[in-house]
């Protein structure tokens, strides 16, 4: 079973929850939100795993670039570009490109930028110390105060570098786990977030707007 962009990005949004010492969970998230909105582009490589109950039902590896509301995601199955207004999705191995213009509600499901401030309303926050892959970590937990699509998020963060190591999100009763393999900032051209039509001259454009 293939992982969808929505499931992967649901996890990637939780990068907003990097930890720090001697701070409340809210302060930790405030610091990280500021980091994500800094100038430049954030690049993350990852492996996402979807579970049906306790059984693994699919996985995917990929790379994502984020800058403000814009992002590009490249996995083994598909590539998605979003320039802040228009989204292009291309399944690898096909010449079809779906073009859409997500509504605000749809952006909340697909756009990592919209999740930067998700912790500010509707979640109980907590942070504690832990360990993962031989590294000391901060474990930040977000629990919804009332019924929400994303009801529970757990983030493991390297306590020395503040790099996110693992993110687990519970959505519609099933968990998705995201292992972050790298997380860096780097310069990037704004054109990276727009479908490069010149590179795919034979692509069939399916306009869903």
Secondary structure, 3 states (H helix, E strand, C coil): CCCCHHHHHHHHHHHHHCCCCCCCHHHHHHHHHHHHCCCCEEEEEEEEEEEECCEEEEEEEEEEEEECCEEEEEECCEEEEECCCCEEEEECCCCEEEEECCCHHHHHHHCHHHHCCHHHCCEEEEEEEEEECCEEEEEEEEEECCCCCEEEEEEEEECCCCCEEEEEEEECCEEEEEEEEEEEEECCCHHHHCCCHHHCCCCEEEECC
